[in-house]
């Protein structure tokens, strides 16, 4: 192959040559630049949140139907149930002597507060932190009290002995427990429950007997990934626009640094290289190229909110035959794995993953067609 000095000297040769002579005859019209390598910046991608990553998958719609975000953005399962609701007027009618304090017995109760976290098979979410509370509502202008026994899963029984409930209390907390890293609270029972009510309770109801005295419980679980998600999460990278088809490139290395604060491990399962094609009707469309071989890079380590973990990621793209086509876009297909190590594993819809400084590196030069 002739080098650059040949091309530079062409005007001089032309000035003294026979005009009938074809000077391109016998000269190689191709030349190669950047024989070592050239790196081309493409883009920064993100931040991408779990909501965005799951939004276009069947899994995202399933999660949306089962779970929700709380005020801080954490993915949670919640359940609230009324154990009893007794209208003041009916309690008054059941009193032997309405002028004296009375005790009202409450039927035994059994429930399954944590059942809402189980979800359909295969989703693989488990509670990271669980909160359970038992509350009472007292609409009267005088206090009352509550007695009874509470059993929650395998914990020791909690005994209530005339626990006072303030006058006018809407959600007075009789019991509260937070569980960290334990099994789902799947069994709950209340026995021997008694409301100790004041004398003349009808006169102490601002709504003249139409108020209700209630007991209930609330359950909330902030969720974490307990097993691998069953399908891949696609991350499209559109408008890459690498016009390398004309330069006869056989090998491109795509590299980036992934900043991850989502508490899951991401494994690059595959990469789709998108190219543009024109159909028989002249319409341009983007399709997956079949003339490439992909070598995925490293696993993306898990992080947590406010403390992202940065991992390098390298994707080598080689042509199966000939040279690579123009690359119009990419799609990274990631498997979501359970996190490893310590740290906060709660899933927050505001957590993010970023692909910083995505760039393409061509080794061995790019070939130009001479004039």
TORDO-443589 format. One record per residue (C-alpha): x, y, z; chain. Coordinates in steps of 0.1 Angstrom, whole numbers, plus 5000, padded with zeros to 4 digits. Each point is the difference from the previous one (the first is absolute). Example, Ala and Ser with C-alpha at 12.3 -4.5 7.8 and 13.67 -1.06 7.14 Angstrom:
# residues 2
<px:5123 py:4955 pz:5078 c:A>
<px:5014 py:5034 pz:4993 c:A>
***
This chain:
# residues 371
<px:5000 py:5000 pz:5000 c:A>
<px:5013 py:5034 pz:4991 c:A>
<px:5005 py:5025 pz:5028 c:A>
<px:4990 py:5036 pz:5004 c:A>
<px:5029 py:5015 pz:4981 c:A>
<px:4986 py:4983 pz:4969 c:A>
<px:4967 py:5018 pz:5004 c:A>
<px:5017 py:5033 pz:5007 c:A>
<px:5022 py:4998 pz:4969 c:A>
<px:4970 py:4993 pz:4977 c:A>
<px:4995 py:5037 pz:4989 c:A>
<px:5037 py:5002 pz:4990 c:A>
<px:4997 py:4969 pz:4979 c:A>
<px:4969 py:5012 pz:4984 c:A>
<px:5016 py:5033 pz:4988 c:A>
<px:5026 py:4982 pz:4978 c:A>
<px:4981 py:4968 pz:4991 c:A>
<px:4985 py:4991 pz:4966 c:A>
<px:4963 py:5008 pz:5003 c:A>
<px:4991 py:4967 pz:4985 c:A>
<px:5017 py:4981 pz:5028 c:A>
<px:4979 py:4986 pz:5029 c:A>
<px:5020 py:5008 pz:5031 c:A>
<px:4978 py:4978 pz:5022 c:A>
<px:5011 py:4969 pz:4981 c:A>
<px:5021 py:4978 pz:5024 c:A>
<px:4994 py:5023 pz:5030 c:A>
<px:4982 py:4987 pz:5031 c:A>
<px:4973 py:5026 pz:5007 c:A>
<px:4995 py:4990 pz:5036 c:A>
<px:5019 py:5012 pz:5031 c:A>
<px:4998 py:4992 pz:5037 c:A>
<px:5001 py:5025 pz:5029 c:A>
<px:5004 py:4995 pz:5037 c:A>
<px:5019 py:4968 pz:4997 c:A>
<px:5001 py:4997 pz:5038 c:A>
<px:4965 py:5009 pz:5012 c:A>
<px:4975 py:5028 pz:5000 c:A>
<px:4973 py:5006 pz:5027 c:A>
<px:4968 py:5018 pz:4992 c:A>
<px:4977 py:5013 pz:5028 c:A>
<px:4963 py:4990 pz:4995 c:A>
<px:4979 py:5011 pz:5029 c:A>
<px:4992 py:4999 pz:5037 c:A>
<px:4969 py:4980 pz:5008 c:A>
<px:4977 py:5004 pz:5030 c:A>
<px:4991 py:5004 pz:5027 c:A>
<px:4977 py:4970 pz:4995 c:A>
<px:4977 py:4991 pz:5030 c:A>
<px:4985 py:4966 pz:5008 c:A>
<px:4966 py:5015 pz:4989 c:A>
<px:5015 py:5007 pz:4966 c:A>
<px:5018 py:4967 pz:4997 c:A>
<px:4969 py:4979 pz:5009 c:A>
<px:4975 py:5023 pz:4983 c:A>
<px:5000 py:4982 pz:4966 c:A>
<px:5000 py:4965 pz:5013 c:A>
<px:4972 py:4977 pz:5011 c:A>
<px:5017 py:4999 pz:5034 c:A>
<px:4996 py:5038 pz:5003 c:A>
<px:4962 py:4997 pz:4996 c:A>
<px:4998 py:4972 pz:5025 c:A>
<px:5019 py:5020 pz:5026 c:A>
<px:4978 py:5030 pz:4994 c:A>
<px:4969 py:4979 pz:5008 c:A>
<px:5014 py:4985 pz:5031 c:A>
<px:5023 py:5025 pz:5016 c:A>
<px:5004 py:5038 pz:5002 c:A>
<px:5024 py:5028 pz:5010 c:A>
<px:4998 py:5015 pz:5034 c:A>
<px:5008 py:5037 pz:5006 c:A>
<px:5038 py:4994 pz:4999 c:A>
<px:4998 py:4981 pz:4967 c:A>
<px:5005 py:4965 pz:5015 c:A>
<px:4982 py:4971 pz:4984 c:A>
<px:4976 py:4987 pz:5027 c:A>
<px:4972 py:4976 pz:5006 c:A>
<px:4973 py:5013 pz:5024 c:A>
<px:4970 py:4986 pz:5017 c:A>
<px:4975 py:5015 pz:5024 c:A>
<px:4971 py:4982 pz:5016 c:A>
<px:4973 py:5009 pz:5026 c:A>
<px:4997 py:4975 pz:5027 c:A>
<px:4969 py:5014 pz:5015 c:A>
<px:4977 py:5031 pz:4996 c:A>
<px:4974 py:5005 pz:5026 c:A>
<px:4975 py:5029 pz:4997 c:A>
<px:4997 py:5019 pz:5033 c:A>
<px:4962 py:4998 pz:4998 c:A>
<px:5000 py:4962 pz:4999 c:A>
<px:5025 py:4998 pz:5029 c:A>
<px:4977 py:5023 pz:5019 c:A>
<px:4970 py:4977 pz:4994 c:A>
<px:5020 py:4970 pz:5011 c:A>
<px:5009 py:5016 pz:5033 c:A>
<px:4983 py:4987 pz:5031 c:A>
<px:5003 py:5033 pz:5017 c:A>
<px:5009 py:5029 pz:4976 c:A>
<px:5010 py:5022 pz:5029 c:A>
<px:5029 py:4978 pz:5010 c:A>
<px:5032 py:4989 pz:4983 c:A>
<px:4997 py:4969 pz:4979 c:A>
<px:5021 py:4973 pz:4984 c:A>
<px:4993 py:4990 pz:4964 c:A>
<px:5014 py:4966 pz:4989 c:A>
<px:5015 py:4997 pz:4964 c:A>
<px:5000 py:4968 pz:4981 c:A>
<px:5033 py:4982 pz:4995 c:A>
<px:5017 py:5010 pz:4967 c:A>
<px:5025 py:4982 pz:4977 c:A>
<px:5017 py:5016 pz:4970 c:A>
<px:5029 py:4997 pz:4976 c:A>
<px:5016 py:5035 pz:4997 c:A>
<px:5030 py:4990 pz:4980 c:A>
<px:4981 py:4981 pz:4973 c:A>
<px:5000 py:5031 pz:4978 c:A>
<px:5038 py:4998 pz:4996 c:A>
<px:5000 py:4965 pz:4985 c:A>
<px:4987 py:5010 pz:4966 c:A>
<px:4998 py:4977 pz:4970 c:A>
<px:5026 py:4972 pz:4996 c:A>
<px:5033 py:5010 pz:4984 c:A>
<px:5002 py:5037 pz:5008 c:A>
<px:5025 py:4993 pz:5028 c:A>
<px:4994 py:5030 pz:5023 c:A>
<px:5003 py:4996 pz:5037 c:A>
<px:4995 py:5024 pz:5029 c:A>
<px:5032 py:5018 pz:5011 c:A>
<px:4983 py:5019 pz:5028 c:A>
<px:4966 py:4993 pz:5014 c:A>
<px:4979 py:5023 pz:5022 c:A>
<px:4969 py:4988 pz:5020 c:A>
<px:4978 py:5021 pz:5022 c:A>
<px:4968 py:4995 pz:5019 c:A>
<px:4979 py:5031 pz:5004 c:A>
<px:4968 py:5012 pz:5017 c:A>
<px:4976 py:5028 pz:4991 c:A>
<px:4981 py:5017 pz:5029 c:A>
<px:4976 py:5027 pz:4989 c:A>
<px:4988 py:5007 pz:5035 c:A>
<px:5008 py:5031 pz:5020 c:A>
<px:5012 py:4977 pz:5028 c:A>
<px:5027 py:4974 pz:4999 c:A>
<px:4995 py:4963 pz:4999 c:A>
<px:5024 py:4970 pz:5003 c:A>
<px:5007 py:4967 pz:4983 c:A>
<px:5009 py:4965 pz:5013 c:A>
<px:5008 py:4968 pz:4982 c:A>
<px:5028 py:4978 pz:4985 c:A>
<px:5018 py:5004 pz:4967 c:A>
<px:5020 py:4973 pz:4982 c:A>
<px:5021 py:5008 pz:4970 c:A>
<px:5016 py:4971 pz:4981 c:A>
<px:5025 py:4983 pz:5023 c:A>
<px:5005 py:5029 pz:5023 c:A>
<px:4991 py:4998 pz:5037 c:A>
<px:4964 py:5010 pz:5008 c:A>
<px:4995 py:5037 pz:5008 c:A>
<px:4975 py:5006 pz:5029 c:A>
<px:4980 py:5032 pz:5002 c:A>
<px:4986 py:5008 pz:5035 c:A>
<px:4977 py:5030 pz:4998 c:A>
<px:5023 py:5020 pz:4977 c:A>
<px:4986 py:5036 pz:5000 c:A>
<px:4988 py:5015 pz:4968 c:A>
<px:4998 py:5038 pz:5000 c:A>
<px:4967 py:5018 pz:4995 c:A>
<px:4995 py:5010 pz:4963 c:A>
<px:5028 py:4977 pz:4988 c:A>
<px:4997 py:4990 pz:4964 c:A>
<px:5029 py:4975 pz:4996 c:A>
<px:5013 py:4995 pz:5035 c:A>
<px:5029 py:4975 pz:4998 c:A>
<px:4995 py:4971 pz:5024 c:A>
<px:5029 py:4980 pz:4986 c:A>
<px:5028 py:5005 pz:4975 c:A>
<px:5028 py:4977 pz:4988 c:A>
<px:5026 py:5003 pz:4973 c:A>
<px:5016 py:4968 pz:4985 c:A>
<px:5033 py:5002 pz:4981 c:A>
<px:5011 py:4970 pz:4980 c:A>
<px:4974 py:4975 pz:5013 c:A>
<px:4975 py:4978 pz:4984 c:A>
<px:4966 py:5014 pz:4988 c:A>
<px:4976 py:5007 pz:5028 c:A>
<px:4975 py:4974 pz:4989 c:A>
<px:4979 py:4994 pz:5032 c:A>
<px:4983 py:5024 pz:5023 c:A>
<px:4973 py:4995 pz:5026 c:A>
<px:4982 py:5019 pz:5028 c:A>
<px:4982 py:4983 pz:5028 c:A>
<px:4982 py:5010 pz:5032 c:A>
<px:4997 py:5036 pz:4987 c:A>
<px:4979 py:5023 pz:5022 c:A>
<px:4991 py:5037 pz:4996 c:A>
<px:4997 py:5017 pz:5034 c:A>
<px:4976 py:5029 pz:4993 c:A>
<px:4991 py:5030 pz:5022 c:A>
<px:4966 py:5006 pz:5016 c:A>
<px:4974 py:5019 pz:4980 c:A>
<px:5019 py:4993 pz:4968 c:A>
<px:4971 py:5011 pz:4978 c:A>
<px:5002 py:5035 pz:5015 c:A>
<px:5037 py:5001 pz:4993 c:A>
<px:4997 py:4993 pz:4963 c:A>
<px:5001 py:5033 pz:4980 c:A>
<px:4978 py:4984 pz:4973 c:A>
<px:4974 py:4988 pz:5025 c:A>
<px:5005 py:4963 pz:4996 c:A>
<px:5009 py:5000 pz:4962 c:A>
<px:5038 py:4997 pz:5007 c:A>
<px:5018 py:4967 pz:5001 c:A>
<px:5026 py:4987 pz:5023 c:A>
<px:5025 py:4979 pz:4980 c:A>
<px:5030 py:4977 pz:5002 c:A>
<px:5021 py:4992 pz:4969 c:A>
<px:5035 py:4992 pz:4988 c:A>
<px:5024 py:5013 pz:4973 c:A>
<px:5028 py:4981 pz:4983 c:A>
<px:5027 py:5015 pz:4978 c:A>
<px:5029 py:4982 pz:4984 c:A>
<px:5028 py:5017 pz:4981 c:A>
<px:5011 py:4975 pz:4974 c:A>
<px:5033 py:4986 pz:4988 c:A>
<px:5010 py:4975 pz:4973 c:A>
<px:5000 py:4965 pz:5015 c:A>
<px:5007 py:4981 pz:4968 c:A>
<px:5010 py:5007 pz:4965 c:A>
<px:4974 py:5016 pz:4977 c:A>
<px:4987 py:4975 pz:4974 c:A>
<px:5006 py:5021 pz:4969 c:A>
<px:5025 py:5025 pz:4987 c:A>
<px:4996 py:5038 pz:5002 c:A>
<px:5007 py:5017 pz:4967 c:A>
<px:5019 py:5034 pz:5000 c:A>
<px:4997 py:5016 pz:4965 c:A>
<px:5027 py:5024 pz:4989 c:A>
<px:4986 py:5018 pz:4970 c:A>
<px:5016 py:5023 pz:4975 c:A>
<px:5035 py:4987 pz:5005 c:A>
<px:5008 py:5008 pz:4963 c:A>
<px:5034 py:4984 pz:4995 c:A>
<px:5006 py:5002 pz:4962 c:A>
<px:5027 py:4974 pz:4999 c:A>
<px:4986 py:4980 pz:4971 c:A>
<px:5019 py:5021 pz:4975 c:A>
<px:5033 py:4996 pz:5018 c:A>
<px:5004 py:4962 pz:4999 c:A>
<px:5002 py:4995 pz:5038 c:A>
<px:5000 py:4965 pz:5012 c:A>
<px:5002 py:5005 pz:5037 c:A>
<px:4986 py:5026 pz:5024 c:A>
<px:5003 py:5002 pz:5038 c:A>
<px:4972 py:5018 pz:5017 c:A>
<px:5009 py:5010 pz:5036 c:A>
<px:4983 py:5019 pz:5028 c:A>
<px:5000 py:5005 pz:5037 c:A>
<px:4967 py:4989 pz:5017 c:A>
<px:4990 py:5018 pz:5031 c:A>
<px:4974 py:4980 pz:5019 c:A>
<px:4982 py:5009 pz:5032 c:A>
<px:4972 py:4974 pz:4995 c:A>
<px:5006 py:4971 pz:5025 c:A>
<px:5001 py:4973 pz:4974 c:A>
<px:5027 py:4984 pz:4979 c:A>
<px:4997 py:5005 pz:4963 c:A>
<px:5014 py:4974 pz:4975 c:A>
<px:5003 py:5008 pz:4964 c:A>
<px:4984 py:4971 pz:4983 c:A>
<px:5001 py:5012 pz:4964 c:A>
<px:5002 py:5030 pz:4978 c:A>
<px:4980 py:5007 pz:4969 c:A>
<px:5017 py:5022 pz:4974 c:A>
<px:4975 py:5020 pz:4980 c:A>
<px:5004 py:5010 pz:4964 c:A>
<px:4979 py:5018 pz:4975 c:A>
<px:4985 py:4983 pz:4970 c:A>
<px:4978 py:5011 pz:4971 c:A>
<px:4971 py:4977 pz:4992 c:A>
<px:4986 py:4993 pz:4965 c:A>
<px:4977 py:5030 pz:5002 c:A>
<px:5029 py:5024 pz:5008 c:A>
<px:4991 py:5003 pz:5037 c:A>
<px:5030 py:5002 pz:5024 c:A>
<px:4998 py:4979 pz:5032 c:A>
<px:5023 py:4990 pz:5028 c:A>
<px:5006 py:4962 pz:5004 c:A>
<px:5024 py:4978 pz:5019 c:A>
<px:5032 py:4992 pz:4981 c:A>
<px:5008 py:4963 pz:4995 c:A>
<px:5035 py:5006 pz:4988 c:A>
<px:5016 py:5007 pz:5034 c:A>
<px:5015 py:4980 pz:5028 c:A>
<px:4997 py:5015 pz:5035 c:A>
<px:5023 py:4994 pz:5029 c:A>
<px:4982 py:5014 pz:5031 c:A>
<px:5021 py:5016 pz:5028 c:A>
<px:4999 py:5000 pz:5037 c:A>
<px:4973 py:4997 pz:5026 c:A>
<px:4986 py:5032 pz:5014 c:A>
<px:5003 py:5000 pz:5038 c:A>
<px:4971 py:5009 pz:5022 c:A>
<px:4999 py:5033 pz:5019 c:A>
<px:4976 py:5019 pz:5022 c:A>
<px:4983 py:5034 pz:5002 c:A>
<px:5025 py:5028 pz:5002 c:A>
<px:5030 py:4976 pz:4998 c:A>
<px:5003 py:4988 pz:4963 c:A>
<px:5025 py:4974 pz:4991 c:A>
<px:5019 py:5006 pz:4967 c:A>
<px:5009 py:4970 pz:4978 c:A>
<px:5018 py:5000 pz:4966 c:A>
<px:4981 py:4984 pz:4972 c:A>
<px:5015 py:4990 pz:4967 c:A>
<px:4982 py:4986 pz:4970 c:A>
<px:5019 py:4987 pz:4969 c:A>
<px:4982 py:5000 pz:4967 c:A>
<px:5015 py:4980 pz:4971 c:A>
<px:4988 py:4994 pz:4965 c:A>
<px:4991 py:4964 pz:4992 c:A>
<px:5008 py:5006 pz:4964 c:A>
<px:5018 py:5029 pz:4983 c:A>
<px:4997 py:5032 pz:5019 c:A>
<px:4976 py:5016 pz:5024 c:A>
<px:4969 py:5020 pz:4988 c:A>
<px:4991 py:5034 pz:5012 c:A>
<px:4987 py:4997 pz:5036 c:A>
<px:4967 py:5019 pz:5006 c:A>
<px:4994 py:4989 pz:5035 c:A>
<px:5005 py:4974 pz:5027 c:A>
<px:4979 py:4981 pz:5024 c:A>
<px:5016 py:4987 pz:5032 c:A>
<px:4981 py:4970 pz:5014 c:A>
<px:5007 py:4997 pz:5038 c:A>
<px:4991 py:4973 pz:5024 c:A>
<px:4992 py:5012 pz:5035 c:A>
<px:5016 py:4980 pz:5027 c:A>
<px:4997 py:5001 pz:5038 c:A>
<px:5025 py:5023 pz:5017 c:A>
<px:5030 py:4988 pz:5018 c:A>
<px:5017 py:5014 pz:5031 c:A>
<px:4986 py:5023 pz:5027 c:A>
<px:4981 py:5032 pz:4996 c:A>
<px:4965 py:5013 pz:4996 c:A>
<px:4983 py:4976 pz:4975 c:A>
<px:4966 py:5018 pz:4998 c:A>
<px:4988 py:5008 pz:4965 c:A>
<px:4994 py:5037 pz:4995 c:A>
<px:4984 py:5012 pz:4968 c:A>
<px:5022 py:5031 pz:5001 c:A>
<px:5032 py:4981 pz:5000 c:A>
<px:5019 py:5002 pz:4968 c:A>
<px:5025 py:4984 pz:4976 c:A>
<px:5022 py:5020 pz:4977 c:A>
<px:5022 py:4992 pz:4971 c:A>
<px:5028 py:5026 pz:5000 c:A>
<px:5023 py:5008 pz:4971 c:A>
<px:4988 py:4974 pz:4976 c:A>
<px:5026 py:4999 pz:4972 c:A>
<px:5010 py:4979 pz:4970 c:A>
<px:5037 py:4990 pz:4995 c:A>
<px:5012 py:4987 pz:4966 c:A>
<px:5032 py:4981 pz:4998 c:A>
<px:5021 py:4994 pz:4969 c:A>
<px:4990 py:5032 pz:4983 c:A>
<px:4971 py:5010 pz:4977 c:A>
<px:5003 py:4998 pz:4963 c:A>
<px:4990 py:5028 pz:4976 c:A>
<px:4993 py:4997 pz:4964 c:A>
<px:5023 py:5024 pz:4981 c:A>
<px:4990 py:5024 pz:4972 c:A>
***
